[in-house]
Amino acid sequence: MGRVTERRRVIRIRDGAVSTRPDTLVAEEPLEIRLNGKPLAITMRTPGDDFALAAGFLVSEGVLAAAEDVQSIVYCAGATAEGVNTYNVVDVKLSPGVEVPDITLERNVYTTSSCGLCGKASLDAVRTQARFPIADAPPVRVTPELLACLPDRLRAAQRVFDRTGGLHAAALFSEEGELLDVREDVGRHNAVDKLVGRALQDGRLPLSRSVLLVSGRASFELAQKAVMAGIPLLAAVSAPSSLAVDLAAETGLTLVGFLRGGSMNVYAGEHRIALEASATQS
């Protein structure tokens, strides 16, 4: 199986001084996800948590909603002409009775920004596919002070990032700010899929009392994955996209961006943020 990190020789230049040294890099390898033996998708990922990644991807695709929907997840043997297992091909077998979507090369994969769908079609796809409507009752309520503490807690848990500086991270927190799980990957969407897939395997979906924090920007894809897992609040340390904001407003997702220190922007779902009653709108 592939490793999370690899070593490479580099030439280091510091203030005109030249030296050679080994450097630790994050590993990146393709993962082909098959469904009942048929190719479904290929993603570039950091090896590790591959079964959770595949399960989480299928949650975001509207295929899986519970651990019981999965009969097995296995690495495919003989992935090369020589019959060597590369551990880069995973096959998910659905349980009897679970509907198998129509898998074609022309299928509408609305989880990527390059799928060719317009904004309205993308929003409609999530609304019709979502298994867990975001209707937390009573609603999750968090303070700005609690949200401000989460990036440091995430950073402290990023073990591989400390060695490579080249990974995205996603973390689940309770509404009290307790770190529940954290995953790292070269792709921010993969990190979220690993979180959601692990939650599915553990029978914890929907994640209706959780806060999702991502280390980069909040794209439509990440907002969609939060909605599909029933997560009511998504926070990002960087900017959201316009379509992510539209999706949040459409589905009731609370979306926070530019979460840095004590500052943040709330783009949608402000009813879950415990703001001071005296706060005024500018």
Secondary structure per residue as TSV (DSSP state, phi and psi in degrees):
chain	resnum	aa	ss	phi	psi
A	1	M	-	360.0	145.6
A	2	G	-	-63.0	154.0
A	3	R	-	-95.4	158.6
A	4	V	S	-71.3	-34.9
A	5	T	E	-128.8	157.5
A	6	E	E	-136.7	157.6
A	7	R	E	-105.7	136.8
A	8	R	E	-136.7	147.5
A	9	R	E	-80.5	133.5
A	10	V	E	-130.3	155.6
A	11	I	E	-96.6	121.8
A	12	R	E	-104.6	129.6
A	13	I	E	-120.1	118.3
A	14	R	E	-132.9	111.7
A	15	D	T	54.1	40.4
A	16	G	T	87.4	-13.6
A	17	A	E	-85.8	131.0
A	18	V	E	-111.2	132.8
A	19	S	E	-148.4	164.1
A	20	T	E	-113.3	147.0
A	21	R	E	-161.8	157.6
A	22	P	E	-79.2	145.0
A	23	D	E	-125.8	145.0
A	24	T	E	-93.8	122.7
A	25	L	E	-117.0	149.2
A	26	V	E	-73.1	136.0
A	27	A	-	-76.3	144.5
A	28	E	-	-136.6	121.0
A	29	E	E	-140.4	154.1
A	30	P	E	-76.3	146.7
A	31	L	E	-125.6	119.2
A	32	E	E	-92.1	126.9
A	33	I	E	-103.4	122.7
A	34	R	E	-110.8	149.3
A	35	L	E	-122.1	115.9
A	36	N	T	51.7	39.9
A	37	G	T	87.8	-6.7
A	38	K	E	-105.1	135.3
A	39	P	E	-58.4	135.3
A	40	L	E	-119.2	-48.6
A	41	A	E	-159.7	158.6
A	42	I	E	-128.2	131.9
A	43	T	E	-131.8	145.8
A	44	M	E	-87.0	124.3
A	45	R	E	-142.3	167.3
A	46	T	-	-84.8	122.2
A	47	P	S	-55.2	141.8
A	48	G	S	125.0	141.5
A	49	D	-	57.2	34.2
A	50	D	H	-64.8	-37.5
A	51	F	H	-67.5	-40.1
A	52	A	H	-65.2	-39.0
A	53	L	H	-60.2	-46.6
A	54	A	H	-64.0	-42.9
A	55	A	H	-64.5	-43.6
A	56	G	H	-64.3	-38.9
A	57	F	H	-59.9	-40.6
A	58	L	H	-73.9	-25.5
A	59	V	H	-64.8	-45.8
A	60	S	H	-67.4	-22.6
A	61	E	T	-86.8	-2.1
A	62	G	T	79.9	13.4
A	63	V	S	-87.2	-41.5
A	64	L	-	-112.3	146.3
A	65	A	-	-135.3	-15.3
A	66	A	S	-152.2	158.5
A	67	A	G	-58.5	-31.2
A	68	E	G	-68.5	-14.5
A	69	D	G	-73.2	-14.3
A	70	V	E	-106.4	124.0
A	71	Q	E	-84.6	-41.5
A	72	S	E	-163.5	154.3
A	73	I	E	-132.1	124.1
A	74	V	E	-138.3	154.8
A	75	Y	E	-77.0	140.2
A	76	C	-	-82.7	126.0
A	77	A	S	-77.6	157.8
A	78	G	-	64.2	43.8
A	79	A	-	-78.4	-8.5
A	80	T	S	-119.1	167.8
A	81	A	T	-61.5	-26.9
A	82	E	T	-85.8	-0.6
A	83	G	-	81.3	13.8
A	84	V	-	-86.1	135.6
A	85	N	-	-80.0	118.7
A	86	T	-	-88.6	-10.4
A	87	Y	S	57.9	29.8
A	88	N	-	-118.1	11.1
A	89	V	E	-132.6	122.9
A	90	V	E	-119.8	135.0
A	91	D	E	-115.2	124.6
A	92	V	E	-102.6	121.3
A	93	K	E	-104.3	122.6
A	94	L	E	-78.2	152.3
A	95	S	-	-69.8	153.7
A	96	P	T	-55.7	135.4
A	97	G	T	95.3	-16.1
A	98	V	-	-80.1	127.6
A	99	E	-	-65.8	132.7
A	100	V	-	-97.3	122.0
A	101	P	-	-68.9	160.3
A	102	D	-	-72.6	114.0
A	103	I	-	-103.5	109.5
A	104	T	-	-134.2	164.6
A	105	L	T	-66.6	-19.8
A	106	E	T	-97.3	8.1
A	107	R	-	-61.5	154.6
A	108	N	-	-86.6	98.7
A	109	V	-	-90.7	93.7
A	110	Y	T	-79.9	4.6
A	111	T	T	-84.7	-2.3
A	112	T	S	-120.9	151.8
A	113	S	T	-76.5	-8.1
A	114	S	T	-106.2	20.6
A	115	C	S	-79.0	-9.0
A	116	G	-	88.3	1.8
A	117	L	-	-84.2	146.7
A	118	C	-	-77.1	169.7
A	119	G	H	-58.4	-45.6
A	120	K	H	-63.6	-41.1
A	121	A	H	-63.8	-38.2
A	122	S	H	-64.8	-44.2
A	123	L	H	-63.7	-42.9
A	124	D	H	-62.8	-37.5
A	125	A	H	-62.2	-44.7
A	126	V	H	-66.5	-42.7
A	127	R	H	-61.7	-39.6
A	128	T	H	-79.2	-24.0
A	129	Q	H	-92.2	-22.3
A	130	A	-	-61.4	128.5
A	131	R	S	-90.1	-24.8
A	132	F	S	-122.9	86.6
A	133	P	-	-56.7	139.4
A	134	I	-	-80.2	92.9
A	135	A	-	-138.7	56.3
A	136	D	-	-66.1	127.6
A	137	A	S	-136.6	117.2
A	138	P	S	-68.6	156.2
A	139	P	-	-66.6	147.3
A	140	V	-	-59.3	134.7
A	141	R	-	-130.8	123.1
A	142	V	B	-128.9	151.6
A	143	T	-	-91.2	154.9
A	144	P	H	-58.0	-33.5
A	145	E	H	-64.8	-39.3
A	146	L	H	-67.0	-45.7
A	147	L	H	-58.7	-38.6
A	148	A	H	-63.1	-24.5
A	149	C	H	-83.0	-18.5
A	150	L	H	-67.5	-41.3
A	151	P	H	-58.3	-38.3
A	152	D	H	-66.6	-37.0
A	153	R	H	-67.6	-37.5
A	154	L	H	-65.7	-46.6
A	155	R	H	-60.1	-39.3
A	156	A	H	-66.1	-22.4
A	157	A	H	-94.7	-2.7
A	158	Q	-	-84.7	89.1
A	159	R	H	-71.6	-44.6
A	160	V	H	-73.9	-34.7
A	161	F	H	-58.3	-36.2
A	162	D	H	-61.3	-28.5
A	163	R	H	-91.7	-24.4
A	164	T	H	-121.9	-31.1
A	165	G	S	67.8	14.3
A	166	G	-	-124.0	26.8
A	167	L	-	-124.7	146.1
A	168	H	E	-87.9	158.6
A	169	A	E	-136.2	151.8
A	170	A	E	-137.0	140.2
A	171	A	E	-136.6	146.5
A	172	L	E	-105.1	132.1
A	173	F	E	-121.8	151.7
A	174	S	E	-75.3	169.3
A	175	E	T	-69.1	-11.4
A	176	E	T	-92.9	-0.5
A	177	G	-	92.5	8.7
A	178	E	-	-77.3	131.0
A	179	L	E	-71.9	119.2
A	180	L	E	-96.4	-37.9
A	181	D	E	-165.8	151.3
A	182	V	E	-144.8	139.1
A	183	R	E	-135.0	146.8
A	184	E	E	-120.6	149.4
A	185	D	E	-164.7	157.1
A	186	V	S	-64.9	-22.8
A	187	G	S	-111.2	128.8
A	188	R	H	-64.0	-33.5
A	189	H	H	-68.3	-34.6
A	190	N	H	-66.2	-39.3
A	191	A	H	-60.1	-41.1
A	192	V	H	-68.8	-41.5
A	193	D	H	-59.7	-38.5
A	194	K	H	-64.5	-39.6
A	195	L	H	-62.6	-50.2
A	196	V	H	-67.1	-40.1
A	197	G	H	-63.4	-40.7
A	198	R	H	-63.8	-39.8
A	199	A	H	-63.7	-40.1
A	200	L	H	-63.1	-45.4
A	201	Q	H	-61.8	-31.4
A	202	D	T	-89.8	2.7
A	203	G	T	71.8	32.7
A	204	R	-	-107.0	6.6
A	205	L	-	-83.8	144.7
A	206	P	S	-78.3	155.3
A	207	L	-	-90.7	58.3
A	208	S	T	-77.9	-7.2
A	209	R	T	-120.0	30.8
A	210	S	E	-120.1	158.8
A	211	V	E	-116.4	128.7
A	212	L	E	-102.6	126.0
A	213	L	E	-117.1	131.2
A	214	V	E	-119.3	148.0
A	215	S	S	-80.5	-13.0
A	216	G	S	-117.0	-138.1
A	217	R	-	-86.5	165.6
A	218	A	B	-103.8	95.2
A	219	S	-	-83.0	169.9
A	220	F	H	-56.3	-41.6
A	221	E	H	-59.1	-43.2
A	222	L	H	-70.5	-38.9
A	223	A	H	-62.4	-40.4
A	224	Q	H	-62.2	-41.7
A	225	K	H	-65.4	-37.8
A	226	A	H	-62.9	-45.2
A	227	V	H	-63.0	-43.7
A	228	M	H	-65.3	-24.7
A	229	A	T	-93.9	0.6
A	230	G	T	77.0	19.2
A	231	I	-	-79.0	128.1
A	232	P	-	-86.3	-17.1
A	233	L	E	-139.4	123.7
A	234	L	E	-116.6	126.7
A	235	A	E	-122.9	143.2
A	236	A	E	-135.1	147.8
A	237	V	S	-79.8	-10.7
A	238	S	S	-124.0	-161.6
A	239	A	-	-81.4	152.2
A	240	P	B	-90.4	162.8
A	241	S	-	-89.1	163.3
A	242	S	H	-63.1	-37.7
A	243	L	H	-71.1	-31.7
A	244	A	H	-63.0	-40.9
A	245	V	H	-65.4	-41.4
A	246	D	H	-61.3	-43.3
A	247	L	H	-64.5	-41.9
A	248	A	H	-60.4	-45.7
A	249	A	H	-64.4	-36.0
A	250	E	H	-68.7	-38.2
A	251	T	H	-102.7	-10.2
A	252	G	T	90.6	9.9
A	253	L	-	-72.0	136.4
A	254	T	E	-84.7	124.8
A	255	L	E	-122.5	120.7
A	256	V	E	-118.4	132.9
A	257	G	E	-126.9	169.6
A	258	F	E	51.5	44.5
A	259	L	E	-80.3	95.9
A	260	R	E	-140.8	118.6
A	261	G	T	62.5	-130.9
A	262	G	T	-94.6	7.6
A	263	S	E	-109.5	152.1
A	264	M	E	-168.8	159.4
A	265	N	E	-116.3	132.9
A	266	V	E	-103.1	115.9
A	267	Y	E	-97.5	-23.7
A	268	A	E	-162.7	157.1
A	269	G	-	65.8	40.3
A	270	E	G	-66.6	-12.6
A	271	H	G	-65.4	-16.6
A	272	R	G	-89.9	-4.9
A	273	I	B	-99.7	121.5
A	274	A	-	-79.4	83.5
A	275	L	-	-84.5	153.0
A	276	E	-	-64.3	141.0
A	277	A	T	-62.0	-25.6
A	278	S	T	-85.0	-2.9
A	279	A	-	-63.3	140.5
A	280	T	-	-115.9	152.1
A	281	Q	-	-87.5	139.6
A	282	S	-	-91.3	360.0
